[in-house]
């Protein structure tokens, strides 16, 4: 797949079409739908489920990332060809070196174990890539497809991985990373040409002395950071 040019369709810029779905750069008009889809999806991912988080808990947290990720030109949505105003999937992406939104730790203390786990794999990765700067690495941050809908099991998540990584390449990022919390997203990353760079065992992780993720069952045994290199145009 190559995004050699953007096509204008129905006043929205589509960058790929596959299997009855069009993929476009995310914009603010889909903000509420993006929050709903990602909150529901991430309430089912291993670390959130282990902490007992619900979609309602996650909504205000996800909403903090939406202004950045719907204006930076790096995030991708999927919409059905026959229903272009319906969100079938989304991958919000950001610069790997961008700071977290303001007051995340203070406003969402329950998110702290997840932040610490993510920080550990990020630091392990940066130890292998010292001196990273803004504009060099795009982070495929959160991907979601409505779990109970006609869009499930249509290959949308895998396509979002490929399209988002390619969009990062077109935007001039030299590398692309993604922190995958479960076996399914890890398989999608590998299929999209990503290589493992750092991992963290849920069983061995401790937060304030507590094994908060030890109950996560196989096949979701590790948090893994993947990288794809040579993304320059």
Secondary structure, 3 states (H helix, E strand, C coil): CCCCCCEEECCEEEEEEECCEEEEECCHHHHHHHHHHHHHHHCCCHHHHHCCCCHHHHHHHHHHHHHHHCCCCCCEEEEECCEEEEEEEEEEEEECCCCCCCCHHHHCHHHHHHHHHHHHHHHHHHHHCCCCCCCCEEEEEEEECCCCCCCCCCCHHHHHHHHHHHHHHHCCCCEEEEEECCHHHHHHHHHCCCEEEEEEECCCCCECCECCCCCCCCCCCEEEEEEECCCCC
